[in-house]
Amino acid sequence: MTAALDETVAAAEPAPLREATPFRRFVSEFAASKLAVGGLVVFLGIACVAIFAPWIAPTDPYDLTRLDILDGRQPPGAQSMDGRTFWLGSDDQGRDMLSAIMYGLRTSLGVGAMSAVLALLFGGAIGLLAAYFGGRVDTIVMRVVDIQLSFPAILVALILLAVLGQGVGKIIFALVTVQWAYYARTVRGSALVERRKEYIEAARGLALSHARIVFRHLMPNCLPPLIVVVTVQVAHAIALEATLSFLGIGLPITEPSLGLLIANGFEYMMSGKYWISFFPGVALLITIVAINLVGDRLRDVLNPRYQK
């Protein structure tokens, strides 16, 4: 009986939303932008490096038994005391910068992806409920969202981490706190449009439960703009984590992070030891630019209003 009701409601949904988006058309439209394809290839390469860092990195840069202070601040291409080559140089502790960047990418991408997923789940659910029920619920939720967005994200994260302290879990919590409002506002805007359509009215007329209407019928039709927001917010979370770690209140010094690597070499920049901060900074820049290129193209493909 429930399945039959869902089929009746689905029949009232717009055909492009009921049917799966043609994969070939999506790929062809996305591939029309060489910059986006290049960004996707670069991002996938960076993701593979981050995932397989423990197996492909020349050394474990945070294994204290492999560090030698005599290898500290060696320039790119120099040889270590045990004969290894520092292709990107070493830091003040004798860590191989290439290995440290690989591990730093692993942490930065992990923190960015996890915070984006959690913020999406929480903020998306709040936005859906606010749009669906409307009235006082919508008013309260949007006032909270407005208050949240009125403060700079980095300021809120700084205050939270000053209270909570350092740690991976704590910085993810701080990032979720400053990001959920973006998802809530985006989902609410899409859901307000969808809830006035015939298939939602049909679902209400068939007396389907609120949970089934919201999560079975309303939510799937609000996903396209969310995909774009996720890519943008992942890049934002990576940059914010790096900034907080650079300031010394993000991840502890025992955790690999691009922000910490940049901070470790900052004091040596004026003495000519540029590589300690330069190469992690380049890795961070390339990662963020690649994600943004993919996100911009997804926006154009999924939302025809932005197509040129």
N, C-alpha and C positions, 0 to 999 in steps of 0.2 A: 504494500500500500504506500509506504514511504517513498519507495523507488519510483512508483507511478506518479506521485505528486511532484517529485524532483524533475521528472521528465516533462511534466506539464509546464513547470516553471521555466525549464531550460528552453522549451520551444518558444517561449516569449522573449528570450534573450536575443540581442542582435546577432545575426549569423556570424560575423567575423569574430565575435567573442565566444560563441558556442563552439566553433570549429577551431582546431589547432591551427596556429599560424603556419603557413607553408614555409618549411625550413629553407627550401631552395631560394625563395624570394627574399627571406630575411638575410641569408648569406650574401646574395648578390647585391642587395642594397647596402649592406655593411661593407662589403669588399669594394664598393665604388669609391671609397675614400682610402687612398694609399697610406695617409697618415694614421688612420685608425687601424688598418691592418698591421702597419709597422709597430704601433703602440701595443697591439694585442700580442704580436710575436715577442716583443721585448718583455712585456709583462709575464707571459707564459715562461719565457726563459728565466726571468728573475724568480718566479715562483718555484720552478724546478730546482734552481740553485738553492733556494731557501729550504725546500723540503728535504733535499738530499745532502745538505751541508755536512752532516756527520760522516758521510761516506765519501764525499768528493773533496772536502777541504784538505789542504796539505797537512795541517795539524789541528789539534784541538787547542784554540788560543786560550782557553780557560782551564787547561790542565797545568797546574802549578809545577808538576814534575818535569814539564817540557820547556819551561821558561828559564832563560839565563839573562841576568841583568846586563851582561857584557854584550848581548845582542840588541840592547836598547837603542832606539832612534837610528837604525841603519837605513840608508837611502834605498830606493827601488833598485833591484838587481843585485844587491849586496849578498854576500854569503854569510850564513850563520856559523857559530862555533862548531857545530856538528856537520857542516857541509851543505845544509839546505839553502835554497835560494829564496830571498825575500823579494818576490816579484813586484810587490807594491810597497816595499819597505817594512819597517817594524815600528812599534810604538815605544814609549819610554820603559815599558816592562819587558820588552823583547818579544812581544806577540807579533806573529805574522799578520800583517794588515789584510792580506787577501783572505785568509781564514777568518779573521775577525769580522770582516765585512759580510762574508757568507753567513756566519752565525748571527750577525746583527740583522741582516735581512730576514732571517728566520723568525727572530723575535718581533721585529717591527711589523711584518706582514701578519703574524699570528695575532698580535694585539689589535691591529687595525681591523682584521676580519672578524675576530670574536666580538669586539665592541660594536661593530656595525650590525652583526646578526642579532645580538641581544637588544640593541636599541631599536632595530626593525621590529622584533617580536613585541616588545613592550609598547613602543610608540605607535606601531601600526594597529595594534589591538585597541589602544586608547582612541585613536582617530576614527576607527570604524564605529566604535560604540557611540562616540560623540555625534557623528553624522547620522547614524541610524536612529537613535532615540531623540536627538535634537533637544529643544527646550532648555530647561535648566541644566541638564547634563552637559549639553554642548556649550552653554555659556560658561560654566565653571571650568570645563576642560580648556577652552580657548583662552580664558583669562590666565590660567596657569601657564599655558604655552606662550602667551604674550610676555608674561613676566620672565619666563625662562630665556626667551630669545632677546630680551632687552639687555641682558648682561653679556659681555664678551665671553666666549667659550673658555678661553685660556684663564680668565679671572676666576670663573667658577671652579675649573679644574685645579687651579693653584690653591684655592681655599680648601677644597675637599682633601687634597693630598697633604696639605699642611696639618690637617686634623687627623687623617687616617695614617699617614706615613707612606713609606715606599713599599713597592711590591707589585708583581704582575697583576694579581687579582684586584688590588686597590686602584691601579691606574685604569684597568678595564672598567671598573665601577665608575670612576670619575668620567671616563669618556662616554659611557652609556648615559650618564646623568646629563651631560651637555649636548648629546646628540638626539635623544628620543623625541624632542619637540619638533625637529625637522621632519621626522617620519610622521608624527601625529598630524601636523598641518598638511602635509602632502596627501596622506591617505584621506583625511577629512574632506579636502577639496574634491578629490575624485569620487568619494562615496556620496557626497551631497548631490552630484550630478546623476550618479547611478540609481540612487534610492527613489528618484522621481520617475524612473522608467517603468514600462509595463510589466516586466518580469518580476520586479519587486512587489508591485501591486498584486500581481497574480499569486505570488507566494503568500502574501498577507491574506488574500481572499481565501486561499486553501488552508488557512490556519496552521501553517508550518511554524515551528518554534523559532523564537528570535535567534537562537544560536545557529540553527540550520540556515536561516535566511542570511545572517551576517557572514558566516564562515564558509558556507557552501555555494552561495550565489553572489553575494555582494563582494566579498574579498577577492575572488579570482579576477573580477573585472576592474579592480583597482591596482593590479600588479604592474602594468607597463610603466607608469611614471615612477614606481618604487624602484625598479631596476636601475633607472638613471640615478636616483638619489643615493642608492647603495654605493655605486661606483664612486660618486663624488665624495660621500662621507667616509669611505675607506681611505681615500687619499688624504682627506682632512684629518682623520684619526691618526694616520701614520705621521703626518707632519706635526700634529699636536703632541703626540707621544715623544717625538724626537725633540721638540722644543722643551717639554717638561723635563726630559732626561738631561738635556743640555744644561738646564738651570739647576740640576742636582736634586730635584724632588720627584722624579718619575721612577724609573727603575733603579734598583741598587747597583752598586759598582760591580757586583759579582755576576750580573746578568748582561749578556751581550746585547747591545742596542746601538743603532746608528747614531742616535743623539749622544749617547755616552762616548762613542768613539770620536765624534767631532769635538766634544768638550775636552776629552783627554789631550788632544793635540792643539787646542786653541792657544795655550800659553807658549807653545813652541813656534807659532807661526812667524813671529818677528825675528826669530833666530835662524830662519831658513829651513826648518823642519816641516815644510808645508804638507808633506804626504800624509801625516798622521790625521789631519782634519780634512784635507782636500779630497782624498779618494772616498771616504765615507760620505762626504757631502755630495759628491758626484753621484754615488749610488742612490742616495736619498732623492736627489733631483730627478734622475732618470726614472725611478720608480713612480714618483708622483706624476710626472709628465705623461708617462705611458698609461697610467690609470685614467687620467683626465682625458686623454685622446680617445680612449675606448668609451668613456662615459659620454663625451660630446657626440660621438657618432651614434651611440645607442639612443640618445635623446632625439636625434634627427630621424632615425629609422622608426622608433616606436611612437613618436609624436609628429605627425605630418605637418602640424602648424609651424614647426621650427625648420622645415626643409626649405632650402634656398632654391 
